[in-house]
Amino acid sequence: MELENIVANTVLLKAREGGGGKRKGRSKKWKEILKFPHISQCEDLRRKTERDYTSLYDKQPIGRLLFRQFCETRPELESCISFLDAVAEYEVTPDEKLGEKGKEIILRYLTPESPVYVSEVGQDLVHQTEEKLETSPYKELFSHCAKQILDYLSGEPFQEYLETMYFDRFLQWKWLERQPVTKNTFRQYRVLGKGGFGEVCACQVRATGKMYACKRLEKKRIKKRKGESMALNEKQILEKVTSLFVVNLAYAYETKDALCLVLTIMNGGDLKFHIYNMGTPGFEEERALFYAAEILCGLSDLHKEGIVYRDLKPENILLDDYGHIRISDLGLAVKIPDGETIRGRVGTVGYMAPEVLNNRRYTFSPDFWGLGCLIYEMIAGQSPFRGRKEKVKKEEVDRRVLETEELYSQKFSEEAKSICKMLLTKDAKHRLGCQGEQAVEVKRHPFFKSMNFKRLEAGILQPPFVPDPRAVYCKDVLDIEQFSTVKGVNLDQTDDDFYTKFSTGSVSIPWQNEMIETECFKELNMFGPNGTLSPDLNRSFLPEQQPKKGLLNRIFKRQRCLPTKNLFLSLLLAEFRNMPKRGAELSPETRAQVTAIQNEGLSYCRIASLKISIGVVHATLEHVKRYWILWFQAMEWSSSCIN
């Protein structure tokens, strides 16, 4: 039904915009949901938390911000932090400006006369850095200076930080991070697509307003297909990888019927859609180069963790709101043990590497083959071994992959043709990326000569295409095929053990990034006046325990909210009542339709109003859906009558 799709898309777009209010999509009770515990409740966390600099500063975004806040209370430490920021900025500076930027850093931070002089960097190292800057400035010029500062900060200053209110506040954030995650943590929106074990829908965290994609894995479907190990493998790999170029796992939880993975939402559609449905098939080489570079960075991040992806294809590369891409669907990815190789004939027809088809052992070579396939398809507008919409058997496609050479049109520059040929070399031993340096080899190819990978990895470069923020890049709700009901499968205690391993709640780094990006950290991370303790950090102040609210209290609280709901119903009732008045010139048939809608609307409103007034907590999904459909119909009839 067209109307149902309009409603679903309208509600989703409103949620993506943050609801249009001051709360930016947050619940009215968001501060209550994210209320800090008293510090006395965090003692168990204090004992269990690993207290090393790398864990608390390098890996945890909120830990990093709180340590920086501590450093800002002392001028000498604040200078160190400022110097590290300047070095980070230097490393993403365009090459032609490195000399000028380097001189600014030396003058400001490494000259004894400067008010923000950083004395922790030895003078010998400063002189060496100055000499190198004069001869040939390069991006890692200040890396040794930065290391000396980091070594200093990780020593005595870090130990002092562990005894301050800033570390106590970090423990409070960790306590919030570890709170149980359930379906009530989120609002659910329209279905976006299908996964192997269930639907993928949009969702929004009630406390922060951040949008995600929720991938449902139906419990009975997993058990019927014996997919437990595959589901757990995907979850563990997603949990392990934190990359700007791979979808991140933020939460893992269970409901009565499903296991849920809450992932980075990518609103811009997939590469397949953009290659084939946005004008002439294929991209300009500049756009293909940008996507190829980001895919290469994503593969590099996976390979650093020992993970081979094995399923590169346009459908699995998604665009975000700003036009950046991420690799998605890690169901076929696998961790390779150190020093070992693996074997497995998995992937998608037309994109599997020859060594995969021949069932030979490999490490990361299939991913570089897949990258070659993607670059070719983005430029040519078709995959290298099968024409667009060509009907050909799987065996024939496999034969072409193993035996034939791909053809190149005038769309390919010499550099593009060269990199595709080198990545699509059938012998993995001679393939680009498989000579020992992996992604570094590929980055050095002339095809990427115009790409500044440092700036790309920092998220500074602007994408060549930005999706329309008012568009929903997915199929209509009713065009997404629904899963059939699984019958004859019973869940038992052994299944519960598996669900416990799967449902681990929040994932630390994405959760902390969410708090920072949505500005919840900024709004909640308040201390007492003039750097004093806030009440929740004061050990001498123990808050009184609030009595648990009973059933009657909750019912009466609900009834106090009725005027708002009843006002909405009253507006809808008024709309239905006015429809016949506006339709004085309508034909008898049209008038009958208006009257039918009016009668159904009046009847529904009375029922809904009655349900609310007697204290029913939630209307069913069907009630809500019918309510909105009637509302849209009323608006549509009113508009047509006026026009």
Secondary structure in CASP SS format (residue, H / E / C, confidence):
PFRMAT SS
TARGET T0000
AUTHOR 0000-0000-0000
METHOD secondary structure of the structure
MODEL  1
M C 1.00
E H 1.00
L H 1.00
E H 1.00
N H 1.00
I H 1.00
V H 1.00
A H 1.00
N H 1.00
T H 1.00
V H 1.00
L H 1.00
L H 1.00
K H 1.00
A H 1.00
R H 1.00
E C 1.00
G H 1.00
G H 1.00
G H 1.00
G C 1.00
K C 1.00
R C 1.00
K C 1.00
G C 1.00
R C 1.00
S C 1.00
K C 1.00
K C 1.00
W H 1.00
K H 1.00
E H 1.00
I H 1.00
L C 1.00
K C 1.00
F C 1.00
P C 1.00
H C 1.00
I H 1.00
S H 1.00
Q H 1.00
C H 1.00
E H 1.00
D H 1.00
L H 1.00
R H 1.00
R H 1.00
K H 1.00
T C 1.00
E C 1.00
R C 1.00
D C 1.00
Y H 1.00
T H 1.00
S H 1.00
L H 1.00
Y H 1.00
D H 1.00
K C 1.00
Q C 1.00
P H 1.00
I H 1.00
G H 1.00
R H 1.00
L H 1.00
L H 1.00
F H 1.00
R H 1.00
Q H 1.00
F H 1.00
C H 1.00
E C 1.00
T C 1.00
R C 1.00
P H 1.00
E H 1.00
L H 1.00
E H 1.00
S H 1.00
C H 1.00
I H 1.00
S H 1.00
F H 1.00
L H 1.00
D H 1.00
A H 1.00
V H 1.00
A H 1.00
E H 1.00
Y H 1.00
E H 1.00
V C 1.00
T C 1.00
P C 1.00
D H 1.00
E H 1.00
K H 1.00
L H 1.00
G H 1.00
E H 1.00
K H 1.00
G H 1.00
K H 1.00
E H 1.00
I H 1.00
I H 1.00
L H 1.00
R H 1.00
Y H 1.00
L C 1.00
T C 1.00
P C 1.00
E C 1.00
S C 1.00
P C 1.00
V C 1.00
Y C 1.00
V C 1.00
S C 1.00
E C 1.00
V C 1.00
G C 1.00
Q H 1.00
D H 1.00
L H 1.00
V H 1.00
H H 1.00
Q H 1.00
T H 1.00
E H 1.00
E H 1.00
K H 1.00
L H 1.00
E H 1.00
T H 1.00
S C 1.00
P C 1.00
Y C 1.00
K C 1.00
E C 1.00
L C 1.00
F C 1.00
S H 1.00
H H 1.00
C H 1.00
A H 1.00
K H 1.00
Q H 1.00
I H 1.00
L H 1.00
D H 1.00
Y H 1.00
L H 1.00
S C 1.00
G C 1.00
E H 1.00
P H 1.00
F H 1.00
Q H 1.00
E H 1.00
Y H 1.00
L C 1.00
E C 1.00
T C 1.00
M H 1.00
Y H 1.00
F H 1.00
D H 1.00
R H 1.00
F H 1.00
L H 1.00
Q H 1.00
W H 1.00
K H 1.00
W H 1.00
L H 1.00
E H 1.00
R C 1.00
Q C 1.00
P C 1.00
V C 1.00
T C 1.00
K H 1.00
N H 1.00
T H 1.00
F E 1.00
R E 1.00
Q E 1.00
Y E 1.00
R E 1.00
V E 1.00
L E 1.00
G E 1.00
K E 1.00
G C 1.00
G C 1.00
F C 1.00
G C 1.00
E E 1.00
V E 1.00
C E 1.00
A E 1.00
C E 1.00
Q E 1.00
V E 1.00
R C 1.00
A C 1.00
T C 1.00
G C 1.00
K C 1.00
M E 1.00
Y E 1.00
A E 1.00
C E 1.00
K E 1.00
R E 1.00
L E 1.00
E E 1.00
K H 1.00
K H 1.00
R H 1.00
I H 1.00
K H 1.00
K H 1.00
R C 1.00
K C 1.00
G C 1.00
E H 1.00
S H 1.00
M H 1.00
A H 1.00
L H 1.00
N H 1.00
E H 1.00
K H 1.00
Q H 1.00
I H 1.00
L H 1.00
E H 1.00
K H 1.00
V C 1.00
T C 1.00
S C 1.00
L C 1.00
F C 1.00
V E 1.00
V C 1.00
N C 1.00
L E 1.00
A E 1.00
Y E 1.00
A E 1.00
Y E 1.00
E E 1.00
T C 1.00
K C 1.00
D C 1.00
A E 1.00
L E 1.00
C E 1.00
L E 1.00
V E 1.00
L E 1.00
T E 1.00
I C 1.00
M C 1.00
N C 1.00
G C 1.00
G C 1.00
D E 1.00
L H 1.00
K H 1.00
F H 1.00
H H 1.00
I H 1.00
Y H 1.00
N C 1.00
M C 1.00
G C 1.00
T C 1.00
P C 1.00
G C 1.00
F C 1.00
E C 1.00
E H 1.00
E H 1.00
R H 1.00
A H 1.00
L H 1.00
F H 1.00
Y H 1.00
A H 1.00
A H 1.00
E H 1.00
I H 1.00
L H 1.00
C H 1.00
G H 1.00
L H 1.00
S H 1.00
D H 1.00
L H 1.00
H H 1.00
K H 1.00
E C 1.00
G C 1.00
I E 1.00
V E 1.00
Y C 1.00
R C 1.00
D C 1.00
L C 1.00
K C 1.00
P H 1.00
E H 1.00
N H 1.00
I E 1.00
L E 1.00
L E 1.00
D C 1.00
D C 1.00
Y C 1.00
G C 1.00
H C 1.00
I E 1.00
R E 1.00
I E 1.00
S C 1.00
D C 1.00
L C 1.00
G C 1.00
L C 1.00
A C 1.00
V E 1.00
K E 1.00
I C 1.00
P C 1.00
D C 1.00
G C 1.00
E C 1.00
T C 1.00
I E 1.00
R C 1.00
G C 1.00
R C 1.00
V C 1.00
G C 1.00
T C 1.00
V C 1.00
G C 1.00
Y C 1.00
M C 1.00
A C 1.00
P H 1.00
E H 1.00
V H 1.00
L H 1.00
N C 1.00
N C 1.00
R C 1.00
R C 1.00
Y E 1.00
T C 1.00
F C 1.00
S H 1.00
P H 1.00
D H 1.00
F H 1.00
W H 1.00
G H 1.00
L H 1.00
G H 1.00
C H 1.00
L H 1.00
I H 1.00
Y H 1.00
E H 1.00
M H 1.00
I H 1.00
A H 1.00
G C 1.00
Q C 1.00
S E 1.00
P C 1.00
F C 1.00
R E 1.00
G C 1.00
R C 1.00
K C 1.00
E C 1.00
K C 1.00
V C 1.00
K C 1.00
K H 1.00
E H 1.00
E H 1.00
V H 1.00
D H 1.00
R H 1.00
R H 1.00
V H 1.00
L H 1.00
E H 1.00
T C 1.00
E C 1.00
E C 1.00
L C 1.00
Y C 1.00
S C 1.00
Q C 1.00
K C 1.00
F C 1.00
S C 1.00
E H 1.00
E H 1.00
A H 1.00
K H 1.00
S H 1.00
I H 1.00
C H 1.00
K H 1.00
M H 1.00
L H 1.00
L C 1.00
T C 1.00
K C 1.00
D C 1.00
A H 1.00
K H 1.00
H H 1.00
R C 1.00
L C 1.00
G C 1.00
C C 1.00
Q C 1.00
G C 1.00
E C 1.00
Q C 1.00
A H 1.00
V H 1.00
E H 1.00
V H 1.00
K H 1.00
R C 1.00
H C 1.00
P H 1.00
F H 1.00
F H 1.00
K C 1.00
S C 1.00
M C 1.00
N C 1.00
F H 1.00
K H 1.00
R H 1.00
L H 1.00
E H 1.00
A C 1.00
G C 1.00
I C 1.00
L C 1.00
Q C 1.00
P C 1.00
P C 1.00
F C 1.00
V C 1.00
P C 1.00
D C 1.00
P C 1.00
R C 1.00
A C 1.00
V C 1.00
Y C 1.00
C C 1.00
K C 1.00
D C 1.00
V H 1.00
L H 1.00
D H 1.00
I C 1.00
E C 1.00
Q C 1.00
F C 1.00
S C 1.00
T C 1.00
V C 1.00
K C 1.00
G C 1.00
V C 1.00
N C 1.00
L C 1.00
D C 1.00
Q H 1.00
T H 1.00
D H 1.00
D H 1.00
D H 1.00
F H 1.00
Y H 1.00
T H 1.00
K H 1.00
F H 1.00
S C 1.00
T C 1.00
G E 1.00
S E 1.00
V C 1.00
S H 1.00
I H 1.00
P H 1.00
W H 1.00
Q H 1.00
N H 1.00
E H 1.00
M H 1.00
I H 1.00
E H 1.00
T C 1.00
E C 1.00
C H 1.00
F H 1.00
K H 1.00
E H 1.00
L H 1.00
N C 1.00
M C 1.00
F C 1.00
G C 1.00
P H 1.00
N H 1.00
G H 1.00
T C 1.00
L C 1.00
S C 1.00
P H 1.00
D H 1.00
L H 1.00
N C 1.00
R C 1.00
S C 1.00
F C 1.00
L C 1.00
P C 1.00
E C 1.00
Q C 1.00
Q C 1.00
P C 1.00
K C 1.00
K C 1.00
G C 1.00
L H 1.00
L H 1.00
N H 1.00
R H 1.00
I H 1.00
F H 1.00
K H 1.00
R H 1.00
Q H 1.00
R H 1.00
C C 1.00
L H 1.00
P H 1.00
T H 1.00
K H 1.00
N H 1.00
L H 1.00
F H 1.00
L H 1.00
S H 1.00
L H 1.00
L H 1.00
L H 1.00
A H 1.00
E H 1.00
F H 1.00
R H 1.00
N H 1.00
M H 1.00
P H 1.00
K H 1.00
R H 1.00
G C 1.00
A C 1.00
E C 1.00
L C 1.00
S C 1.00
P H 1.00
E H 1.00
T H 1.00
R H 1.00
A H 1.00
Q H 1.00
V H 1.00
T H 1.00
A H 1.00
I H 1.00
Q H 1.00
N H 1.00
E H 1.00
G H 1.00
L H 1.00
S H 1.00
Y H 1.00
C H 1.00
R H 1.00
I H 1.00
A H 1.00
S H 1.00
L H 1.00
K H 1.00
I H 1.00
S H 1.00
I C 1.00
G C 1.00
V C 1.00
V C 1.00
H C 1.00
A C 1.00
T C 1.00
L H 1.00
E H 1.00
H H 1.00
V H 1.00
K H 1.00
R H 1.00
Y H 1.00
W H 1.00
I H 1.00
L H 1.00
W H 1.00
F H 1.00
Q H 1.00
A H 1.00
M H 1.00
E H 1.00
W H 1.00
S H 1.00
S H 1.00
S H 1.00
C H 1.00
I H 1.00
N C 1.00
END
